[in-house]
Amino acid sequence: MSEVDEESKQISYTVVCDENGNVKLDCPAIGKQFAAEEISAQVLRKLVHDSSKFLNDKVTKAVVTVPAYFNDSQRTTTKDAVPASPC
């Protein structure tokens, strides 16, 4: 978790490690911890919903890119989030 120690001081939620050492965001209001890909999937779902509403048509395809500076783990997490947020 040393990668996110400095950044975690700047946010209002708690960053924790699960039993496998994966970083999770703790949301005590609903008693749940979220993985990065779960957060990404929620963002993608919202984008699909808002786009469909704006276009007045169902969005069925999208191109999702990642910044060049993402490491392999971040790219994989982003890829994992896409199927979790079906159009």
C-alpha positions as CSV (number, residue, x, y, z in Angstrom):
1,M,0.0,0.0,0.0
2,S,3.0,2.3,0.0
3,E,2.1,3.4,-3.5
4,V,-1.0,5.2,-2.2
5,D,0.1,6.3,1.2
6,E,0.7,9.9,0.3
7,E,-2.5,10.2,-1.9
8,S,-4.7,8.5,0.8
9,K,-4.1,11.5,3.1
10,Q,-5.9,13.7,0.6
11,I,-9.2,11.9,0.4
12,S,-12.2,11.6,2.7
13,Y,-12.6,7.8,2.7
14,T,-10.3,5.2,4.0
15,V,-8.0,3.1,1.9
16,V,-7.4,-0.4,3.3
17,C,-5.9,-3.7,2.3
18,D,-8.0,-6.8,2.1
19,E,-6.9,-10.3,3.2
20,N,-5.1,-10.8,-0.1
21,G,-3.2,-7.5,0.1
22,N,-5.4,-5.8,-2.5
23,V,-6.2,-2.1,-2.1
24,K,-9.9,-1.4,-1.3
25,L,-11.9,1.8,-0.6
26,D,-13.8,1.4,2.6
27,C,-17.3,2.9,2.7
28,P,-18.6,2.6,6.3
29,A,-21.9,4.2,5.4
30,I,-23.0,1.1,3.7
31,G,-20.6,-1.3,5.3
32,K,-18.8,-2.3,2.2
33,Q,-15.3,-2.2,0.7
34,F,-14.9,-1.6,-3.0
35,A,-12.1,-2.7,-5.4
36,A,-10.7,-0.3,-8.0
37,E,-12.4,-2.2,-10.8
38,E,-15.8,-1.9,-9.0
39,I,-15.4,1.9,-8.8
40,S,-14.4,2.0,-12.5
41,A,-17.4,-0.2,-13.5
42,Q,-19.7,2.2,-11.6
43,V,-18.2,5.2,-13.4
44,L,-18.6,3.4,-16.8
45,R,-22.2,2.5,-16.0
46,K,-23.0,6.1,-15.2
47,L,-21.3,7.3,-18.4
48,V,-23.3,4.8,-20.4
49,H,-26.5,5.9,-18.7
50,D,-25.9,9.6,-19.1
51,S,-24.8,9.2,-22.8
52,S,-27.9,7.1,-23.6
53,K,-30.1,9.8,-22.0
54,F,-28.4,12.6,-23.8
55,L,-28.4,10.8,-27.2
56,N,-31.9,9.5,-26.7
57,D,-30.6,6.2,-27.9
58,K,-29.1,3.1,-26.3
59,V,-25.3,3.1,-26.1
60,T,-24.1,-0.4,-27.1
61,K,-20.4,0.2,-27.9
62,A,-17.6,2.2,-26.4
63,V,-13.8,2.6,-26.6
64,V,-12.1,2.7,-23.3
65,T,-8.5,3.8,-23.2
66,V,-5.9,4.2,-20.5
67,P,-3.1,6.7,-20.1
68,A,0.3,5.6,-21.3
69,Y,1.7,6.0,-17.8
70,F,-0.6,3.3,-16.3
71,N,1.3,0.2,-15.2
72,D,0.2,-3.3,-16.2
73,S,-1.9,-3.7,-13.0
74,Q,-3.8,-0.5,-13.7
75,R,-4.4,-1.5,-17.3
76,T,-5.6,-4.9,-16.3
77,T,-7.9,-3.4,-13.6
78,T,-9.4,-1.1,-16.3
79,K,-10.0,-4.0,-18.6
80,D,-11.6,-6.0,-15.8
81,A,-14.0,-3.1,-15.1
82,V,-15.4,-3.0,-18.7
83,P,-17.3,-6.3,-18.7
84,A,-18.7,-5.4,-15.2
85,S,-20.4,-2.4,-16.8
86,P,-22.4,-3.8,-19.7
87,C,-23.9,-1.3,-22.2
